Amino acid sequence: MLGVGRLALQKDFITLIEAFRRVRAERPCRLVILGEGPMRGELEGRVRALGLTAHVSLPGWAENPYAFMARAALFVLSSRHEGFGNVLVEALACGCPAVSTDCPAGPAEILEDPTLLAPVGDPEALAQVMLHALARPADRAALRAKATRFSAERAVVGYEEVVERVLRGRVGSASPVSHAPETN
């Protein structure tokens, strides 16, 4: 399993570590968390306190996290909030199955499957979602295809379509349309 992000409160890796402990009790697995940040010491302490040092690794920042994503059995986003969740799209683009907390703005729209989402800050629910995802066979080609919905090329085409619609709406109208009620 893999988590990637800044080791900060927003990413809530404490919940991920707690969820991993529950998953590990049911099946053999390892967790790698890539990233650096102010919570490194606290996360390492939690791993030690839970007796998981042989099963959890925090190697720091990785120049190429995609190599990890391509080999991971599961990517887990445990954030409290996200702007969009680019890392989920990146994991899918690598063919990596992914689950997430149902934080605002992004994961639900990206994953499009409520069975892959857990409430924010709930390690038991996250563990259950992780176990569910690990039990499903991964269709890595389908995951890669799902990620293409968020490609730069597709975004450019979408913006071009919006601009064209706006411009078509203005063709033939030399002045703004008045929406004031007519009077007799």
Helices and strands as residue ranges (DSSP letters): E 2-4, G 9-11, H 13-26, E 31-34, H 40-49, E 56-60, H 65-71, E 75-77, H 86-93, E 98-101, H 107-111, G 114-116, E 117-118, H 123-135, H 140-147, G 148-150, H 152-170
